[in-house]
Amino acid sequence: MDLVDKIAVITGAGSGIGRALAIRFAEKGARAVICTDLKGESAAETAEMIGAVATAATLDVDDEQAIKHLVKQIEENIGGIDIFVSNAGYGQSGGLSLDTEDWQQMMNIHCWSHLAAARAVIPGMIARGGGYLLSTASAAGLLTQINSGPYAVSKHAAVALAEWLNINYADRGIGVSVLCPQAVRTGIMGPPKKNKSRKANSSQASGDGVLEPEFVADACIDAMANNRFLVLPHPEVATYFQRKAMDYDRWLDGMRRFRNKLASK
């Protein structure tokens, strides 16, 4: 996907990877970059950093109707969307003791919002001859997140959905890539509307280094340019994923040992 003269929408663009992607898209020649975030003021800051080609909107990706409405507004007022980046996300530690609502919220943000975006944009993309979906998952979506059951499960679901979309729509002109990094230098906090501070422990993910959002954004753009499905800015993830596939039981045993090592620190 060549970014020149394209219209791109990015969720979670108020900070971190989303902000870095928005800035890079504009630098690469995008005609319009729509920066969205649950915190509208943060999205506006990103748009202001970019300049004339950027606009901002407040968007709660937990609301499918809001996603549909935003897509409709953009198509009517700016033009057909070429790229939709489902990047919004947050972290929360915990497992069986968490309420079902907490598990469901993670699924809503990390997976069902990607489905809602695909439903909203793919028909128009196909009618116009093609488009691109980039979704942010995590290395946890290929491996796991030891200290957060809902994070691991929802990120696996995000990867599975991206796979399914790629298989079923690539031959209709829809490119699909999924970003699966380990630790990135960005705050992953719970949604403000929950009135909670919810941050996932990053000790598991930071062992192979903490990357800057700009480096991750460049990896995404390279993957899009080459129509590559997996975006792995931490190359070690590919090795871990291969080991998991080759001997699942051994990998599980290793992860239990790793869990115990982290717990002893």
C-alpha positions in Angstrom: 0.0 0.0 0.0 1.4 3.3 -1.1 0.4 6.1 1.3 0.6 8.9 -1.2 -2.8 10.6 -1.6 -4.5 8.1 0.6 -7.2 8.8 3.3 -6.4 7.1 6.6 -8.2 6.7 9.8 -6.3 5.8 13.0 -7.9 4.9 16.3 -6.0 5.5 19.5 -4.1 8.2 17.7 -3.8 10.4 20.8 -0.5 9.0 21.9 2.1 6.2 21.4 1.9 4.0 18.3 -1.2 5.6 17.0 0.3 9.1 17.2 3.5 7.9 15.5 1.6 6.2 12.7 -0.5 9.4 12.1 2.6 11.5 11.8 4.4 9.0 9.6 1.4 8.6 7.3 1.3 12.4 6.8 5.1 12.5 6.2 4.7 9.7 3.5 2.2 11.8 1.6 -1.3 10.8 2.8 -4.0 13.2 1.6 -5.9 13.1 4.8 -5.2 11.6 8.3 -8.1 11.3 10.6 -6.8 11.0 14.2 -9.3 9.5 16.6 -9.1 8.7 20.3 -11.4 8.3 23.3 -9.6 11.4 24.6 -10.6 13.9 21.9 -8.2 16.5 23.2 -5.3 14.1 22.7 -6.4 13.3 19.1 -6.6 17.1 18.5 -3.0 17.5 19.8 -1.8 14.8 17.3 -3.7 16.5 14.4 -2.2 19.9 15.4 1.3 18.3 15.3 0.7 17.1 11.8 -0.9 20.2 10.3 -3.4 20.8 7.5 -3.8 17.2 6.2 -5.0 16.0 9.7 -8.3 16.2 11.5 -9.4 14.9 14.8 -12.4 13.2 16.3 -13.4 11.7 19.6 -14.2 8.1 19.2 -15.2 5.3 21.6 -14.3 2.1 19.7 -16.5 0.2 22.2 -19.5 1.7 20.3 -20.0 0.1 16.9 -22.6 2.7 15.9 -20.1 5.4 16.6 -17.6 3.7 14.3 -20.2 3.4 11.5 -21.2 7.1 12.0 -17.6 8.3 11.8 -16.9 6.3 8.6 -20.1 7.7 7.0 -19.1 11.2 7.9 -15.6 10.8 6.5 -16.8 9.3 3.3 -19.3 12.1 2.8 -17.1 15.0 3.8 -13.5 13.9 2.9 -13.7 10.9 0.7 -13.4 7.1 0.6 -11.3 5.6 3.3 -8.2 3.8 1.9 -6.6 2.7 5.2 -8.2 2.0 8.6 -5.9 1.4 11.5 -7.5 -0.3 14.6 -5.0 0.6 17.2 -6.9 1.6 20.3 -6.1 -0.6 23.3 -5.3 -0.8 27.0 -3.8 -3.1 29.6 -5.2 -4.6 32.8 -3.6 -7.3 35.0 -5.6 -10.1 36.4 -7.3 -13.4 35.6 -10.2 -15.5 37.0 -10.8 -13.0 39.8 -11.7 -10.2 37.3 -15.3 -9.6 36.6 -16.7 -11.0 33.4 -17.3 -7.3 32.5 -13.6 -6.7 32.5 -12.9 -9.6 30.2 -15.8 -8.5 27.9 -14.4 -4.9 27.8 -11.1 -6.2 26.6 -12.7 -8.2 23.9 -14.8 -5.2 22.9 -11.8 -2.9 22.5 -9.2 -5.4 21.2 -11.3 -7.5 18.9 -14.9 -6.5 18.3 -13.9 -2.9 17.5 -11.7 -4.3 14.7 -14.7 -6.3 13.4 -16.9 -3.2 13.5 -14.3 -1.2 11.5 -14.0 -4.0 8.9 -17.8 -4.1 8.5 -17.9 -0.3 8.1 -15.1 0.1 5.6 -14.6 -3.1 3.6 -17.7 -2.8 1.3 -16.7 0.7 0.2 -13.0 -0.3 -0.2 -14.0 -3.2 -2.5 -16.3 -0.9 -4.5 -13.4 1.5 -5.0 -10.9 -1.2 -6.0 -9.2 -1.9 -2.7 -8.0 -0.8 0.7 -6.0 -1.7 3.7 -6.7 -2.7 7.3 -3.9 -2.6 9.9 -4.7 -3.8 13.4 -2.7 -3.6 16.5 -2.6 -6.8 18.5 0.5 -7.8 20.5 3.1 -10.4 20.8 0.6 -11.7 23.5 -1.7 -12.5 20.6 0.9 -15.0 19.2 2.3 -16.1 22.6 0.5 -15.0 25.8 0.4 -12.4 28.5 1.2 -14.2 31.8 -0.2 -11.6 34.2 -3.4 -10.8 32.2 -5.9 -13.4 31.1 -8.2 -11.0 29.2 -5.3 -9.3 27.5 -3.9 -12.6 26.2 -7.3 -13.9 25.1 -8.4 -10.6 23.4 -5.2 -10.2 21.6 -5.3 -13.8 20.3 -8.8 -13.0 19.0 -7.5 -9.9 17.3 -4.9 -11.9 15.4 -7.4 -14.6 14.5 -9.8 -12.0 13.1 -7.1 -10.4 11.1 -6.1 -13.8 9.7 -9.7 -14.5 8.7 -10.1 -11.1 7.0 -6.8 -11.7 5.1 -7.9 -15.1 3.9 -11.3 -14.0 2.8 -10.7 -10.5 1.3 -7.1 -10.4 0.0 -8.2 -11.5 -3.4 -10.8 -8.7 -3.4 -8.1 -6.0 -3.0 -8.1 -5.7 0.8 -4.7 -5.8 2.4 -4.5 -6.9 6.0 -1.6 -6.6 8.5 -1.5 -7.2 12.2 1.1 -5.6 14.5 2.4 -7.9 17.3 5.1 -6.0 19.2 6.5 -6.7 22.7 7.2 -3.7 24.9 6.8 -0.2 23.3 7.5 3.1 25.1 3.9 4.1 25.5 1.3 4.2 28.3 -1.4 1.6 28.1 -4.1 2.7 30.5 -7.7 1.7 31.1 -10.5 3.7 29.5 -11.1 6.9 31.4 -14.9 6.3 31.3 -14.3 3.3 33.7 -12.8 5.7 36.2 -10.0 3.3 37.0 -6.3 3.2 36.6 -5.6 -0.1 34.9 -2.1 -0.7 33.6 -0.6 -4.1 32.6 2.7 -5.2 34.0 5.2 -4.9 31.2 8.0 -7.0 32.8 7.3 -10.0 30.6 7.3 -8.0 27.4 10.4 -5.8 28.0 13.0 -8.6 28.1 13.9 -8.0 24.4 14.0 -4.2 24.7 11.5 -1.4 24.8 11.0 0.1 21.3 10.1 3.7 20.4 6.7 4.2 18.8 8.3 5.8 15.7 10.3 2.6 15.1 7.2 0.5 15.3 5.3 2.9 13.0 8.1 2.5 10.4 7.8 -1.3 10.7 4.1 -1.1 10.0 4.6 1.1 7.0 7.2 -1.3 5.6 4.8 -4.3 6.1 2.0 -2.4 4.3 4.3 -1.5 1.4 5.1 -5.2 1.0 1.7 -6.5 1.9 3.1 -8.6 4.7 0.7 -9.9 7.3 2.7 -10.1 10.5 4.4 -7.0 11.7 7.1 -8.1 14.2 9.2 -5.1 15.2 10.8 -7.4 17.9 12.2 -10.1 15.6 12.6 -12.5 18.6 8.8 -13.0 18.6 9.1 -15.0 15.3 11.5 -17.4 17.0 9.3 -17.8 20.1 6.2 -18.4 17.9 8.1 -21.0 15.9 9.1 -22.8 19.1 5.6 -22.7 20.3 4.3 -24.3 17.1 7.0 -27.0 17.0 6.5 -28.2 20.6 3.5 -26.7 22.4 4.0 -28.7 25.6 7.6 -27.7 25.9 6.7 -24.1 25.2 4.0 -24.2 28.0 6.5 -25.7 30.4 9.0 -22.9 29.5 6.3 -20.3 30.1 5.5 -21.7 33.5 9.2 -21.5 34.4 9.3 -17.9 33.1 6.2 -17.0 35.2 7.9 -18.3 38.3 11.0 -16.4 37.5 9.1 -13.1 37.1 7.1 -13.8 40.3 10.4 -14.3 42.3 11.7 -10.8 41.4 
